[in-house]
Amino acid sequence: MSSLSIAPSFVPVRPAPQVRLTRRGRLVVFVTSLLIVLTAAFVLAAGAMGTDHAGTPTPTATWVVGDGETLGGIARQVGSSVLELEQLNRLSSAEIMAGQKLRVPTAG
């Protein structure tokens, strides 16, 4: 009869070599990091910049909401979107009430 013995194999683990940066290497890492941060800041700031121009105002008319009218229905009638009407009238939702006055864009 034969016997089989299983023993875990032992593999010595070598410690990772230490990386030491020279003065020049530290300077390269610093300048590269600085460029990355400045580029990210510039890209983020470019999207938030305003201009000196006020822009062209949207010509509007006044719409009095009737019974049973919805913002979606009004938007379809004036050729606009619900989102545009919400922004134009500073509404927090699409909920409107009969008798409420809304500004709607006109084609003028």
C-alpha positions in Angstrom: 0.0 0.0 0.0 1.3 3.5 -0.8 0.7 6.6 1.2 0.4 10.1 -0.2 1.4 13.1 1.9 0.5 16.6 0.9 2.5 19.5 2.3 2.0 23.1 1.5 4.8 24.5 -0.6 6.7 27.3 0.9 7.6 30.2 -1.4 9.6 33.0 0.3 8.1 36.4 -0.4 10.6 39.1 -1.3 10.0 42.5 0.1 9.0 45.1 -2.5 12.0 47.3 -3.4 11.8 50.8 -2.0 11.4 53.6 -4.5 13.4 56.6 -3.7 12.9 59.8 -5.6 15.7 62.1 -6.4 15.3 65.8 -6.1 14.6 66.0 -9.8 12.0 63.2 -9.6 10.2 65.0 -6.8 10.2 68.2 -8.8 8.7 66.3 -11.8 6.0 64.7 -9.7 5.1 68.1 -8.1 5.0 70.0 -11.4 2.9 67.2 -13.1 0.4 67.2 -10.1 0.2 71.0 -10.2 -0.5 71.0 -14.0 -3.3 68.4 -13.5 -4.9 70.4 -10.7 -4.7 73.7 -12.6 -6.1 72.1 -15.7 -9.0 70.6 -13.8 -9.7 74.0 -12.1 -9.6 75.8 -15.4 -12.0 73.3 -17.1 -14.5 73.6 -14.1 -14.2 77.4 -14.0 -14.7 77.8 -17.7 -18.2 76.3 -17.5 -19.2 78.6 -14.7 -18.0 81.9 -16.3 -20.6 84.5 -17.2 -20.4 87.1 -19.9 -20.9 90.9 -19.9 -23.8 90.5 -22.3 -27.3 90.3 -20.8 -28.5 88.1 -23.7 -31.7 88.6 -25.6 -34.9 88.4 -23.6 -37.6 85.9 -24.7 -40.7 87.7 -25.9 -43.6 86.6 -23.8 -47.3 87.0 -23.4 -49.6 86.5 -20.4 -51.7 83.3 -20.3 -54.5 82.9 -17.7 -55.0 79.3 -16.8 -58.5 78.0 -17.3 -60.4 75.2 -15.6 -58.9 71.8 -16.4 -55.8 73.1 -18.2 -52.5 71.6 -17.6 -49.0 72.9 -18.1 -48.4 70.2 -20.7 -51.5 71.2 -22.6 -50.6 74.9 -22.5 -47.0 74.0 -23.6 -48.4 72.1 -26.6 -50.7 75.0 -27.6 -48.0 77.6 -27.5 -45.3 75.4 -29.1 -43.1 75.2 -26.0 -42.0 72.6 -23.5 -43.1 72.1 -19.9 -39.5 72.7 -18.7 -39.3 76.0 -20.5 -42.6 77.2 -19.0 -41.5 76.1 -15.5 -38.2 78.0 -15.9 -39.9 81.1 -17.4 -42.4 81.3 -14.6 -40.0 80.1 -11.8 -42.3 77.2 -11.0 -41.0 74.4 -8.7 -43.3 71.8 -10.3 -45.8 71.4 -13.2 -48.7 72.0 -10.8 -50.8 75.1 -11.8 -54.3 76.4 -10.7 -57.2 77.9 -12.6 -56.9 81.7 -12.7 -53.1 81.6 -12.4 -51.3 84.0 -14.7 -48.3 82.5 -16.7 -45.8 84.0 -19.0 -45.6 82.0 -22.3 -43.1 82.5 -25.1 -44.4 84.1 -28.3 -43.0 83.9 -31.8 -42.2 87.6 -32.1 
